[in-house]
């Protein structure tokens, strides 16, 4: 109903802004600012303002357990915390992904931006591939941008952490020593 129409309208507006943007992608900081502005405009146009609209933010992986983050401690979703579960997903969430916040509260939703995904791709290619470091660097240099553009379909500068195993398989092929599930 109304929520689907709002989601569609937001997606359409983000796509329109991205297509008019001089760069190939709309950076994730710009996207967050744009979404916050859009929500504020929508609230002002449609509803009487009874409270402040939500503010979206993010907490990068390096802020986990950092005192400067106000005691933030990353919580890995339960499906990735058991020993039998996917080590890759656990590593991506713990070491590379950024958690999205709404009004300063964590959401449990994790994304990687371009730099996060590049760091993860380099680590996986170098340490888990069937090639030497020089070849791993060459593969990432040759294939990363095309892979990024394939998976960042909205050109908003973010890819869901759940899609990263597929991202890595697409970029690196089946020549990996680890089980990418």
Residue frames as qw, qx, qy, qz and C-alpha x, y, z in Angstrom:
[[0.000, 0.883, 0.469, 0.000, 0.00, 0.00, 0.00],
 [0.003, 0.997, -0.043, 0.066, 1.22, 3.40, 1.08],
 [0.566, -0.646, 0.443, 0.259, 4.59, 2.10, 2.37],
 [0.720, 0.161, 0.535, 0.413, 5.32, 0.35, -0.95],
 [0.362, 0.855, 0.246, 0.277, 4.51, 3.53, -2.85],
 [0.258, -0.938, 0.225, 0.061, 6.83, 5.52, -0.56],
 [0.692, -0.351, 0.530, 0.343, 9.59, 2.95, -1.06],
 [0.634, 0.480, 0.467, 0.388, 9.07, 3.07, -4.81],
 [0.141, 0.972, 0.095, 0.161, 9.09, 6.88, -4.79],
 [0.450, -0.795, 0.360, 0.190, 12.26, 7.00, -2.71],
 [0.723, -0.068, 0.562, 0.395, 13.98, 4.46, -4.98],
 [0.502, 0.704, 0.379, 0.329, 12.91, 6.40, -8.07],
 [0.047, -0.995, 0.065, -0.055, 14.16, 9.68, -6.64],
 [0.592, -0.587, 0.470, 0.291, 17.50, 8.15, -5.59],
 [0.693, 0.220, 0.548, 0.413, 17.87, 6.69, -9.09],
 [0.326, 0.882, 0.248, 0.233, 16.99, 10.04, -10.69],
 [0.255, -0.930, 0.248, 0.089, 19.50, 11.92, -8.57],
 [0.686, -0.338, 0.548, 0.339, 22.15, 9.27, -9.27],
 [0.649, 0.466, 0.476, 0.367, 21.54, 9.45, -13.02],
 [0.188, 0.952, 0.077, 0.228, 21.97, 13.23, -12.98],
 [0.569, -0.744, 0.254, 0.241, 25.03, 13.02, -10.78],
 [0.393, 0.797, -0.433, -0.149, 28.28, 13.67, -12.64],
 [0.136, -0.447, 0.882, -0.057, 29.96, 10.61, -11.11],
 [0.466, -0.006, -0.825, -0.320, 29.04, 7.00, -11.77],
 [0.468, -0.413, -0.764, 0.163, 27.81, 6.51, -8.22],
 [0.332, -0.762, -0.004, -0.556, 26.05, 8.49, -5.57],
 [0.288, 0.316, -0.751, 0.503, 28.30, 8.11, -2.53],
 [0.463, -0.445, -0.763, 0.072, 26.80, 6.52, 0.52],
 [0.197, -0.347, -0.394, 0.828, 27.26, 9.68, 2.63],
 [0.214, 0.054, -0.275, -0.936, 25.39, 11.64, -0.04],
 [0.440, -0.280, -0.772, -0.364, 22.74, 8.92, -0.13],
 [0.361, -0.437, -0.701, 0.432, 22.21, 9.10, 3.64],
 [0.030, -0.302, -0.146, 0.942, 21.98, 12.90, 3.55],
 [0.301, -0.049, -0.531, -0.790, 19.60, 12.71, 0.58],
 [0.431, -0.373, -0.814, -0.111, 17.37, 10.16, 2.35],
 [0.251, -0.430, -0.547, 0.673, 17.28, 12.26, 5.51],
 [0.104, 0.219, -0.100, -0.965, 16.33, 15.36, 3.47],
 [0.361, -0.154, -0.702, -0.593, 13.72, 13.43, 1.49],
 [0.368, -0.433, -0.801, 0.188, 12.12, 12.07, 4.66],
 [0.121, -0.406, -0.346, 0.837, 12.03, 15.55, 6.18],
 [0.216, 0.108, -0.339, -0.909, 10.46, 17.05, 3.04],
 [0.394, -0.261, -0.807, -0.354, 7.90, 14.24, 2.84],
 [0.302, -0.450, -0.712, 0.447, 6.97, 14.62, 6.50],
 [0.008, -0.357, -0.147, 0.922, 6.57, 18.38, 6.13],
 [0.282, 0.053, -0.502, -0.816, 4.51, 18.06, 2.95],
 [0.496, -0.237, -0.766, -0.334, 2.18, 15.23, 4.02],
 [0.577, -0.519, -0.606, 0.175, 1.94, 15.25, 7.82],
 [0.258, -0.905, 0.122, -0.315, 1.86, 17.74, 10.61],
 [0.494, 0.407, -0.645, 0.416, 5.29, 17.43, 12.15],
 [0.733, -0.624, -0.083, -0.259, 4.76, 15.74, 15.54],
 [0.740, -0.537, 0.302, 0.269, 8.32, 14.49, 15.98],
 [0.039, 0.711, -0.559, -0.425, 11.65, 14.69, 14.22],
 [0.887, 0.347, -0.225, -0.205, 12.05, 12.38, 11.20],
 [0.909, -0.295, 0.179, 0.233, 14.50, 9.49, 11.62],
 [0.124, 0.859, -0.472, -0.153, 18.18, 10.18, 11.02],
 [0.984, 0.144, -0.031, 0.097, 20.13, 7.47, 9.24],
 [0.096, -0.835, 0.541, 0.013, 23.81, 6.88, 9.97],
 [0.921, 0.198, -0.332, 0.052, 26.40, 4.14, 9.96],
 [0.531, -0.720, 0.446, -0.002, 29.09, 2.63, 12.15],
 [0.617, 0.553, -0.556, -0.068, 32.11, 1.23, 10.27],
 [0.921, -0.129, -0.355, 0.092, 33.68, -2.07, 11.39],
 [0.520, 0.294, -0.440, 0.671, 36.79, -0.40, 12.81],
 [0.292, -0.516, 0.210, -0.777, 34.61, 1.34, 15.45],
 [0.842, -0.310, -0.416, -0.149, 33.73, -2.02, 17.06],
 [0.767, -0.458, -0.286, 0.345, 34.79, -1.90, 20.72],
 [0.399, 0.351, -0.092, 0.842, 36.32, 1.56, 20.25],
 [0.224, -0.511, -0.525, 0.643, 35.90, 3.92, 23.21],
 [0.033, 0.211, -0.166, -0.963, 35.43, 6.82, 20.78],
 [0.321, -0.233, -0.705, -0.589, 32.29, 5.06, 19.50],
 [0.518, -0.364, 0.198, -0.748, 30.64, 5.42, 22.89],
 [0.465, -0.207, 0.813, -0.283, 31.12, 1.78, 23.81],
 [0.772, 0.337, -0.195, -0.502, 29.68, 0.40, 20.56],
 [0.368, -0.278, 0.885, 0.064, 29.99, -3.35, 20.38],
 [0.498, 0.227, -0.562, -0.620, 29.05, -5.05, 17.14],
 [0.655, -0.006, 0.672, -0.345, 26.52, -7.85, 17.46],
 [0.156, 0.202, -0.825, -0.504, 26.85, -10.47, 14.74],
 [0.752, -0.050, -0.121, -0.647, 23.43, -11.91, 13.77],
 [0.721, -0.302, 0.574, -0.244, 22.81, -15.26, 15.46],
 [0.927, 0.348, 0.117, -0.074, 22.87, -17.23, 12.22],
 [0.613, 0.653, -0.336, 0.292, 26.58, -16.35, 11.83],
 [0.280, -0.740, 0.484, -0.373, 27.78, -16.84, 15.43],
 [0.926, -0.218, 0.290, -0.106, 27.80, -20.61, 15.77],
 [0.383, -0.514, 0.680, 0.358, 31.00, -22.52, 15.04],
 [0.549, 0.247, 0.765, 0.230, 29.25, -24.51, 12.31],
 [0.360, 0.855, 0.314, -0.204, 28.06, -21.34, 10.58],
 [0.636, 0.667, 0.101, 0.374, 29.59, -19.42, 7.73],
 [0.606, -0.439, -0.033, 0.663, 33.03, -18.12, 8.74],
 [0.322, 0.286, 0.325, 0.842, 33.11, -15.76, 5.75],
 [0.215, -0.760, -0.397, -0.467, 29.90, -13.96, 6.76],
 [0.620, -0.703, -0.217, 0.273, 31.12, -13.66, 10.33],
 [0.576, -0.188, 0.137, 0.784, 34.42, -12.18, 9.10],
 [0.160, 0.497, 0.397, 0.755, 32.69, -9.77, 6.72],
 [0.372, -0.821, -0.347, -0.261, 30.41, -8.46, 9.48],
 [0.679, -0.619, -0.102, 0.383, 33.15, -8.29, 12.13],
 [0.579, -0.319, 0.239, 0.711, 35.91, -6.79, 9.96],
 [0.250, 0.112, 0.484, 0.831, 34.50, -4.96, 6.92],
 [0.081, -0.649, -0.647, -0.391, 30.78, -4.11, 7.05],
 [0.042, -0.135, 0.273, -0.952, 29.22, -0.96, 8.44],
 [0.050, -0.494, -0.847, 0.190, 26.07, -1.19, 10.53],
 [0.083, -0.513, -0.323, -0.791, 23.25, 1.19, 9.65],
 [0.121, -0.312, -0.654, 0.679, 21.74, 3.21, 12.48],
 [0.139, -0.651, -0.480, -0.571, 18.41, 4.98, 12.77],
 [0.378, -0.835, -0.009, -0.401, 18.22, 7.83, 15.27],
 [0.060, -0.685, 0.650, -0.324, 21.53, 6.64, 16.71],
 [0.765, -0.202, 0.544, -0.279, 20.26, 3.12, 17.38],
 [0.069, -0.312, 0.878, 0.357, 21.79, 0.09, 15.71],
 [0.733, 0.216, -0.072, -0.641, 19.58, -1.81, 13.29],
 [0.716, -0.124, 0.686, 0.029, 21.43, -5.09, 12.71],
 [0.730, 0.655, 0.192, 0.030, 21.59, -4.25, 8.97],
 [0.512, -0.551, 0.405, 0.520, 25.10, -4.40, 7.53],
 [0.651, 0.754, 0.086, 0.020, 26.45, -3.03, 4.24],
 [0.648, -0.270, 0.254, 0.665, 29.85, -2.60, 2.63],
 [0.295, 0.884, -0.051, -0.358, 30.81, 0.53, 0.76],
 [0.722, 0.642, -0.251, 0.055, 33.29, 0.52, -2.14],
 [0.112, 0.687, -0.646, 0.313, 36.38, 0.73, 0.10],
 [0.660, -0.294, 0.592, -0.358, 35.06, -1.91, 2.52],
 [0.927, 0.296, 0.175, -0.148, 34.35, -4.31, -0.36],
 [0.546, 0.714, -0.414, 0.145, 37.78, -3.64, -1.91],
 [0.195, -0.594, 0.702, -0.340, 39.51, -4.45, 1.39],
 [0.803, -0.067, 0.514, -0.296, 37.49, -7.66, 1.78],
 [0.855, 0.512, -0.040, -0.070, 38.18, -8.69, -1.84],
 [0.312, 0.729, -0.574, 0.206, 41.92, -8.10, -1.41],
 [0.429, -0.446, 0.705, -0.345, 42.02, -10.15, 1.79],
 [0.876, 0.129, 0.398, -0.241, 40.05, -13.06, 0.36],
 [0.751, 0.632, -0.189, -0.003, 42.00, -13.09, -2.93],
 [0.186, 0.719, -0.620, 0.254, 45.39, -12.91, -1.22],
 [0.306, -0.391, 0.776, -0.388, 44.80, -15.36, 1.63],
 [0.684, 0.113, 0.640, -0.332, 42.25, -17.83, 0.26],
 [0.703, 0.608, -0.148, -0.339, 42.94, -18.07, -3.46],
 [0.916, -0.017, 0.311, 0.254, 44.93, -20.63, -5.37],
 [0.555, 0.697, 0.001, 0.454, 47.47, -18.05, -6.55],
 [0.557, -0.131, -0.280, 0.771, 50.36, -15.96, -5.27],
 [0.106, -0.687, -0.333, 0.637, 50.01, -12.42, -3.90],
 [0.036, -0.323, 0.390, 0.862, 50.99, -10.75, -7.18],
 [0.119, -0.239, -0.821, -0.505, 48.34, -12.69, -9.10],
 [0.149, -0.629, -0.711, 0.276, 45.74, -11.99, -6.37],
 [0.072, -0.598, -0.086, 0.794, 46.42, -8.25, -6.65],
 [0.029, 0.133, -0.618, -0.774, 46.18, -8.43, -10.44],
 [0.111, -0.426, -0.873, -0.211, 42.84, -10.25, -10.32],
 [0.116, -0.708, -0.519, 0.465, 41.34, -7.72, -7.91],
 [0.068, -0.488, 0.187, 0.850, 42.72, -4.80, -9.95],
 [0.057, 0.007, -0.740, -0.671, 41.27, -6.27, -13.17],
 [0.266, -0.385, -0.831, -0.299, 37.86, -7.40, -11.94],
 [0.137, -0.375, -0.641, 0.656, 36.84, -5.38, -8.90],
 [0.190, 0.259, 0.008, -0.947, 35.23, -2.33, -10.57],
 [0.449, -0.037, -0.644, -0.619, 33.12, -4.38, -12.98],
 [0.392, -0.296, -0.857, 0.159, 32.04, -6.63, -10.10],
 [0.050, -0.319, -0.453, 0.831, 31.22, -3.61, -7.93],
 [0.323, 0.167, -0.218, -0.906, 29.10, -2.05, -10.68],
 [0.446, -0.132, -0.816, -0.343, 27.31, -5.37, -11.22],
 [0.396, -0.389, -0.779, 0.291, 26.33, -5.65, -7.53],
 [0.046, -0.410, -0.308, 0.857, 25.77, -1.94, -6.74],
 [0.218, 0.474, 0.740, 0.425, 22.72, -1.93, -8.99],
 [0.061, -0.909, -0.409, 0.049, 21.23, 1.24, -7.47],
 [0.494, 0.481, -0.103, 0.717, 24.58, 3.04, -7.70],
 [0.422, -0.853, -0.077, -0.298, 24.17, 4.16, -4.10],
 [0.190, 0.674, -0.603, 0.381, 27.63, 3.05, -2.98],
 [0.486, -0.335, 0.682, -0.433, 26.47, 0.19, -0.75],
 [0.633, 0.078, -0.713, -0.289, 26.15, -3.59, -1.13],
 [0.794, -0.459, 0.096, -0.388, 24.36, -5.74, 1.46],
 [0.240, -0.551, 0.795, -0.084, 26.73, -7.98, 3.45],
 [0.772, 0.103, 0.590, -0.211, 24.52, -10.98, 2.57],
 [0.748, 0.657, 0.038, -0.088, 25.41, -10.48, -1.12],
 [0.039, -0.831, 0.544, 0.111, 29.19, -10.36, -0.57],
 [0.627, -0.193, 0.743, 0.132, 29.84, -14.14, -0.84],
 [0.667, 0.592, 0.445, 0.083, 28.17, -14.02, -4.27],
 [0.177, 0.962, -0.186, -0.094, 30.16, -10.85, -5.07],
 [0.329, -0.649, 0.668, 0.154, 33.44, -12.63, -4.24],
 [0.692, 0.128, 0.701, 0.117, 32.47, -15.75, -6.20],
 [0.538, 0.809, 0.235, -0.019, 31.55, -13.60, -9.21],
 [0.090, 0.931, -0.347, -0.067, 34.87, -11.73, -9.04],
 [0.249, -0.606, 0.756, 0.022, 37.22, -14.59, -8.11],
 [0.681, 0.202, -0.619, -0.335, 35.53, -17.58, -9.68],
 [0.921, -0.326, -0.104, -0.184, 35.71, -20.99, -8.08],
 [0.692, 0.362, -0.450, 0.432, 39.47, -20.90, -7.42],
 [0.295, -0.672, 0.355, -0.579, 39.10, -20.33, -3.68],
 [0.361, 0.131, -0.880, 0.280, 40.22, -22.58, -0.84],
 [0.193, 0.093, 0.651, -0.728, 37.36, -21.53, 1.43],
 [0.053, 0.489, 0.857, 0.154, 33.72, -22.49, 1.29],
 [0.105, 0.025, 0.004, -0.994, 31.89, -19.34, 0.24],
 [0.046, -0.474, -0.879, -0.035, 28.32, -19.97, 1.34]]
